Amino acid sequence: MQKTRQQILEILFEQENATVDDIVSNLCEMRGGKITSVTVRHHLAKLQEEGLVSEPIMRHRSSPGRPSHIYKLTNHGASFFPNNYQQMTTKLITHLDNTLPQPTVNVIIEGIADDLASEAEIPEGTIQERLEAVVHFLNSKGYDARWESNREGHILHTQNCPYHHAAQSNEHLCQLDMRLIASMLGIIPRLQSRISQGDESCSYLIPYSDSE
């Protein structure tokens, strides 16, 4: 990634949110030189296109003056930085496996998936409309999702796994995603590829229905 954009991501990660002026000030300090707000806005626009930085939110001042806009990392952007959630998730799933019967663990995983699907509130509609809503929800959770159609049906791709390292050592999280997608769409998809097995994305085929 271009160095200035990487530095902007680091600033937003450390500060949680920042204005263009904040970013300019931090970059000047980091680089020991000047950078213009125009250049920073250009890099922010590129980061937004990549889904790493959110759309700016207007922040009104308590004192006279023009309101400013604040920028934050998206879930996808935050996933580029290390945290201890992966390790904690792995330990939690391992502990469940070691202390509870397998059917009980499956019920817990399915319950989590169903809770998430309920949170998504996918509206009734065509499969294409539901896929759009599913992609929107998954992207809000950091999955970097998209969908496309081919001769067999519709394929849902998730190109970022929010718990990639944990999923490599435990298949329960992959099962959670399968259950989540099935619950949101009302259709059981066919798993075609998995990031945890070295593929570029987790891909799910939703075959065409008789009515399509």
Secondary structure, DSSP 8 states (H G I E B T S, - for coil): --HHHHHHHHHHHHHS-EEHHHHHHHHHHHHTS---HHHHHHHHHHHHHTTSB---EEE--SSSS--EEEE-B-HHHHTTS--SHHHHHHHHHHHHHHHS-HHHHHHHHHHHHHHHHHHHT--SS-HHHHHHHHHHHHHHTT--EEEEE-SSEEEEEE---TTHHHHHH-THHHHHHHHHHHHHHTS--EEEE-GGGT-SSEEEEEE--TT-
